[in-house]
Amino acid sequence: MDNNAQQKPSPQLKKPILEMRRISKRFDMTQALDDVSLELNPGEIHALVGENGAGKSTLIKVVTGVHRPDQGEILLEGKPVHIHNSQEAQAYGIAAIYQEPMVYPDLSVAENIFISHRDRGPVMRWRKMYDDAEAILAKLDVKLDVRQPARGLTLAAQQAVEIAKAISLQVRILIMDEPTASLSAHEVTQLFRLVRSLRSQGVAILFIGHRLEEVLEISDRVTVLRDGKLISSRPRGEVTSEQVIRDMVGRQIDDFFAKGEAERGEMLMSVRGLNKEFAFSDINFDVNRGEVLGFAGLIGSRRTDVGLALFGVEPPDSGEIIFEGKEQDIRSAEQALQLGIAYVTEDRRLLGLAMPMSIISNISLPTLRKYLTRLGLLKQGDEFDTAEEYRHRLSIRTPSVRVEVDKLSGGNQQKVMLSKWLNAQPKLLILDEPTRGIDVGAKAEVHHMINDLAAQGLGIILISSDLPEVLAMSDRILVMREGKQMGVFEREEATQENIMTAAMGQNQAALEIQP
C-alpha cells in the first residue's frame, strides 16, 4: 500500500493545468491557426517553436486574451474558460514575458514588481513593499537593490524583475516569448537558472525560442507549429535538432552556416586609429572586396557604435577611414550611401523600417530619387517592379508587395529591410544582428544571401551576438571588449575558445592586425 501511495502523485502532476483544444483563428485571407491543440502541465517547461509566421504569436495572444479564437476551447484545470483580456488572464494566473522587458525605468525595482497590483490599499506601505520585493527576489536567488531605479539594470536583471512581477501575481502559467534574444551567453545561463527554479515551484512554462540549442537545453517537451498547424509535440528525450528543423521548415537544412569560399579581392576599406569618446578607441581593421569580416564580443562591447560611425550616423572623433583608396570624412548616412556603404540596423521595428508603409515604399525609400520623373512625379510602375524583383530574389512570403510591413512576420520584415539596402547597390554592407529574432529557415536564407553577396564582390561587416554564426560565416573576426579591440583572428585561428577568451579580456590568442 505504501508503495502504491508513493506512486499516485505522479499522474496528478501530469494532469494539464492548461488545455487548448482545436484552436483556429483567421485574419482576413490568412489562416493564422488551424485546428491547434496544446497542453501545459504544472512544473513543465514546454517549448513552442516554428518559423516566423507559424502561428506562435497568435497562439500566445489567444491564451492571454488579446485574440478570441474562431473555433476551439481553452480549459484551465479541466474547466472551460473564456479569456477576454490580459486582466482576466492575470486573474487566472497567466502571465507573459516578452523579448524586450517592459519595465518602467524611472520606477524602483520594487515598484516595477508590484505595479500590476491594485489591492495594496489607499496608503502606500513602502517598507512592506520593499520587504515583499526582497522576499520574492530571494526566492529566485536574485540579488538586486529593490530601491534602485530600473533604468540602470541590465537586460538579464530586467528579465528577473519581470519574473518576480509574475511571481508576485501568483502566476501558475508563465509564457516566455523569445526571452534570450538580446542576452549574452552568461545572462542566458542566469535566466535558465530562474526558469528551472520556477519549474521546481510547480509553475507551467511555455517557452518560445528560435535558438534550437537553448530550446533543447531548457525544455521538457517540444511542440512545433508550421503554417498555423500543429506538426509535432514530443518529450525532450525523443527530440533531435535535425528532427525539429525538418518539422519547422518542411525540408532538411543540412547547413545553417554555409560560408562559401569567396576569393578576397582588393582592399575596399581601411580603418586606422578610430576613436569616439565614451564609445570606442583605437579601432584598426581592413575589409576587402568579397570578404566577410565578423565583429564579435559580449553585450556592451560597443560593436554597433563602430558600425554607426562607419555609416556616418555617429561620426568618430578621430582616426582614418580610407574607402576605395581615398580618405573619407563620413559625417552623415547620406554621404555614406553615396560612397556605397549601407547599414542594416539591428532594430528593424524602430529604426529599420517604416512599419505602417507598404513593402514597395520601404524598399524604394533610400533611393527614392531614382523613381522620380523630371517633374517630381513617382514612377509607381518602376517601384512595383523593383519590389517584385526582391520579393522573388529573397523569397519574401507575402500575397502582395502592396501589403504593409507591420503585417509581415519578423523574418519577412528582415528580408524587406535587406532588400531596401541591397536596392541601393552598396559596395560595403554592414549587417548588425541580421538574424536576431528570425526562425531557422529564414536564418539559413540570410546566410546564403551573405554568401552570394560576398561572391559578387561586396565587402561585408557582420556584427552578431550569435557566436556560432560569426565563426561559421566570417573570413576574419575582430573581437571587441568594452570599446577596445582585443584582436583580429583569421578563419583558421578562430575557435569558440579563442574568441571568448579575447572577448572576456584575455588577448594572448589573438592575432594583432598589421598596419
N, C-alpha and C positions, 0 to 999 in steps of 0.2 A: 504493500500500500504506500509506504514511504517513497519508494522509487517512482511509482506512478504519479504521486503528488508532486514530485520534483519535476516531472516532465510536462505537467499541464500548463505552466506559464508560457512555454514557448509558442504554442498556437495562438495564445492571446496577443502576444507581441506581434504576430504576423497578421492579425486582423487589421485591415486597412483603416486608417483614420480618414483618408480622402479617396473617393472613387469618382472618376469622370467616365461616364458611360455613353459611348456612341455620340460624341460631341461633333456637331457640324456647325460651321459658320461661313457665310458667304458675304463678300463685299462687291457689289456690282457684278462684274464679269469674273471676279476672282474667287475661287473656292479655297478659302484660307485653311479651313479644317474640314476633313471629310471622314466622318464616322470614326473618330479617335477615342480610344479608351485608355485610361491610365489609372494606376493605383499607387498610393503612397502609404507606407507603413510607419508606425512610430519607431523612432530610433533607427531610421534608414536614410542613407544618402542615395538618392535616386537621380542619376544623371540623365538629362534630356539633351540630345544632340541632333544636329541636322544642318543642312546648308542654309544660308540666308534665304528667307522666303519659304522655308519648310513648314512654318506654322507655329514655331516655338513661342514667339511673342504673343500671337493671338491666343494661344492656349493659356499663357500666363494671365493675360487680360481677362479671359473668361473666369479664371479662378479668383481673381482679385476684384471682380465686379465691374471692370471697365467696359467689357462687352457682354451682352447676353447671347447665349448660343441659340441658333435657329432650331436645332434639334438636340436631343440628348438630355441627360440629367447629371447633377452633382450630388453626391451623398457624403455627409460627414458622420463618421461613426455609424454608418448604415442607414442614416435618416436623410431623406431628400431635403435639399435646401435651395433657396433662390437668393443669389448674391447680387444686389443691385448697384453697389458702390463700394469704394475702398473702406468706408467706415463700417459697413456691415461685415466685410471680410475681416477687418480688425477685430470686431466683436466676436467672430467665430475663431479667433486665434490664428489668423492667416496674415503673414507679413511678407513684404518683398524688399530685397536689396538689389540695387542696380549697379551697373558698371561704374558710373560716376556717383560717389556717395552724396546724398542730399543732406548735408549739414549746413547749419547757419553759422557763418564764420565769426560773427560778432557776439554770438551767444557762447556761454561756457559749455564745457563738456557735459556737465550735469544737466544744464538747461536743454541741450540737444537730446539727451537721453529721455527726458520726461516731457518733451514738447507736445507729444500727442495725447497727453493725459488731461482729462477735463474734470477729474474728481479730486484734486488736491486741495480744494477748499478756497474760500474767498481771501484768506490771509496766507501769504507765501511763507512757508516754513523752510527757510533756506538751509538751516543746519540739517534738518531731516532729509531734504533733497540731496544734499552733498553726501550724507551718510549712506543713503539708499543707493546713490550712484556708485560710491566706492564699493559697496557690498556686491553689486552686480558685476562690476569690473573684476573684483577679487574672485568671484565665482568663475570668471573666464580666465583668471590668472593674467590679467592685463594691468599694467602699471601706468596710469595716467593721472595727471593733476586735474581733478574734476572741476576745479575753479578756474582753470585757464581757458582763454577763448579758443574756439575750434580752428581759428584762422591759421595757426601755426602747425597744425597736425599734418603728419604725412598721410598719404593715401591709405596705407595699411592701418594707421591709427583711426582714420575716419571710418574705415570699414568696421573696425572694432566698436566704435561708437554706435554705428548703425545696428550691429548685432546686439549690443547692450540695450538699445532702444526697443528692439524686438522682444528681448527677454523681459523688459520692464512691462511690456504689454501682455505678458504670459503667452507668448507665441507657442503654438503647437505645430504649425506648418510654416516653414521658412523657405521662401523662394529666392534663390540667388542667381541673378541674371548677369553672366559674364563678370563676376566679381574680381577676377585676376587679370583682366585685360591690361590694366595700367600699373601692375605691381611688378617689382623685381623678384628674382628667384627667392631671396631671403624673406621678402614680405609675403610671398605665396606660402612659404613654409609656415609662417606665423598664422596666416589666415586659416590654413588647413588644420592647424592645432585647435583653433577656436571652433571650427566646424565639427571636428571629431568630439570636442567637449560637449557641444550641443547634442550630437547624436547620442552620447552616453547618458544625457539627461532625458532622452526619450523624444526629442524633437524630430519631426519628419522633415527632411530637407530635399527640396527639388533644386538641383544644381545644373544650370545651363552653362555650357562652356564650348569653346572652339579648339582649345589646346588638348589634343587627344591624350597626351602623356599625363596631363593633370586630371582629366576626366577618369582615366583608368586607375590613377593612383588613389583618388579620393572616394570613388563610388562603390556602392554595394550592388547596384543594378544599373543597367544602361538601356535606355529606350531611344530609338531612332525614328525621327519623322522625315518624310520626303514628300514634297509637293502636297502638303496638307494631310497626308495619310500616315497611319502607323505602320512602319515597316518591320520593326522587331523590338522585343523587350526581353532582355536576358539577365540572369545573375552575372555579377562581375567575373566569377570564375569560369564562365562559359564564353567569355568575350575576348577577341583579339583586335588589335588596332586595324589589321587588314580587313577583318570582317565588318567592323564599324564603318570603315571608309566605303566598302562596297555597298553597304546598306544606305549610306548617306547620299552617294552620288550615282548609284545605279550602275557603276562600272568600276573596273580596277584601276587604281592610280599607283603605278609602280614607283614613281619618283616624285616626292613632294618638292624636293630641292634638286633640280636637274640643271646645274650650271654647265652650260656647254663650253667647249674650248673655243674661245674667241681670240683672234690674234690682236695683240696690243699694237695700236698704230702710233702715230706721232704724238708728241706732248700737246694736250689740249689746254689744261690749266695747271699753273704752278703757284702755290701759296707759300709765302715765307714770312715768318715772324708776325702772324696775325694776332692782334690783341683787341680786346674790348673790356673796359673796366667793369668789374663785378660779374663778368661772364666767363671769359677765357683769356689765355695768354700763351704766346709763342707757339702758335699752330703752324706746322710745316708739312706740306704734302704735295704730291703731283697726281694728276689724273690724265691718263692717255685716252685717245680715241679707242673705242671697243673694249674698255676696261670697266669693271665694277669695283669701286673702292668702298668697302664696308666701313661704317662708323659704329663701333661697339663701346659699351660702357654701361654702368649701372645708372639707375634713375638719379638725376642730379648731376650727371657728368657734363652737361651743357652741350651735348652734340647738336641739338636743334638750334642753339644760338649760333653755332658756326654756319649751319645751313642758311639761316635767316640773314647772316652777314654777307654770305656769298650772293644772295639774291637781292641784296640792297634794302631789305625791309628794316634791318637793324645794322646799319653800316659799322664797320670796325673803326676803332680809334687810330690804329696804326698797322703797318705791315704792307706787304705787296701782294697783289693779285694780278698775275700775268695770264691773259687769256688769248689763245692763238698767237702767241709771240709778242703781244703788246700789253704794257702795264695799264690796268684799268682802275679807275676810282669809282666803284659802283655805289651810287647813293640812292637808288630807287629801284623798285621792281620793274618799272617800265624800261629803265636803262638796261637792267639785266636781261630782260626779254628781247630787247633789240640786239644784244650781243649774241643771243642764242642760248640763254640759261633759263631753265624752267624749274619751278619748285612745287612739288606735290606735298601739301601740308598734312600733318598727322590728324588735324581736327577738321574732318570733311564737313561736318554739320555747321560749325561756327564760322570757319574761315575758308573752306574749300569750295563750297557750292552755294548757289542761291536756291535754297530749298523750295520756295513756292514756285519757282520758274520751271519751264519745261526742259527736257533733255536737250532739245535743239538750242535754246537760249544759253544754257550753261556751257555747251561745247564751243559756241561761237564767241562767247563773252570776251576772252582775252585778245581775240583777233577780229573784233567787230568791224574794224575799218575796211578789211578786205571784202566785206559783204555789203558795202555801201556803194551806191551809184554816185556819179558826179554831183547829182542834185541832193545827195544825202539820204536817198531812199534805200530801204533794206531789200537786198536780193533774197527774198524768202525761199525761192527755189534752190539757190546755191546752199543756203543754210541747211535746208532739209536734206539735201543730197549728202552734205558733209556728215550730218548726224547719222544718217542711214549707213554711210560707209563705216563709221566707228561702231555702230550697233552690231554690224556683221563681223568686223575685224576683232572686236573684243568680246563678242558673244554677250552683249548686254540683253538680259532677258526682260523684255517689255513688249506689250502688244503694239505700242506706237511710240515714236520718238517725240510725240507731242505731249506725252504724259509728264506731269510734274515730278520732279526728282524726289520730293519727300514721300511719294507713293512707292518708291522702289525699296528693295531690300538693301541692307548695308553693303553687300558685295557688289551689287549693281551700281549703287551710288559711287563706290570706289572706282569702278570702271568708267563711269561718266567723268569723274574728276581726272582720271588718267587721260581720257580722250580729249578733254579740254586743253590739257597742256601738250599732248602729242600733236594736236592740230596746229600748235604754234611752231612746229618743226624745230625743236631745240637741238643744239649740239651737245649740251650738257644737261642731264636730267637729275635733279636732286629729289630722291624719294624718301620722305620722312614717315616711317612706320606704314609702308604701303599695304601691309596685310593685317593690320590690327583690326580685330573685331569682324573679320570675314571668315567664311567657312573654308573647309579644306579644299573643296573643289575650286572655289574662286581663288584661293591662295595659289594652287597649282597653276591656274591660268595666268596669274600675275607673274609668277616665276618664269613661265615660258615666254611671256611678253618681254621680261627683262633680258632673257637670253637673246631673243630676236633683235631687240634694240641694240644690244651690245654687238651682235654680229653685223648690224648695219653700220657700225662705226660710231655710235653715240658713246659719250663718256657718261658714266652713271655713278652717283654717290648714293649709297644705300644706308640710311640711318634706321636701325632696328633694335628693339629690345629683345627680340627673339634670337638668342644666340645660335641655335642650330641653323636658322635661316641665314644669318650673317656668315657663318662658317662655310655653308654649302654654296652660297650664291656669289661670294666675293673672290676676286683675284688677289686682292690685298686687303688687310684690315688695319684701320687706325683705331687705337684704343685710347679713350679719354677717361679721366677721373677728376671730378670737381673743377672742370675748366682747364685742366692741364693735359697735354698729350703725353701718354705713357709709352708710346712706341708704335711702330708700324710692322706688321707681320706679313711676310709673303705667304701665299696659299699653302705651300707645303710645310710651313712652320706653324701654321695657325691650328692649334688644338684647343679644345674647350678649357683644358687646364691652363695653358699659356695665356689665353685671353682673359680668363677670370683672375689669374694671378696679377696680371697687369692692371686690370680694372679695379682691383682691390688695393692697389698701391705698391705692388712689387714690380720691378722693371727688369729684372735680370734676364728674363727670357725674350724680351722684346728686341727687335732689330731697329736701331735708330735710323731715321731717314737721312740720307746723304744729301747735303745741299747741292 
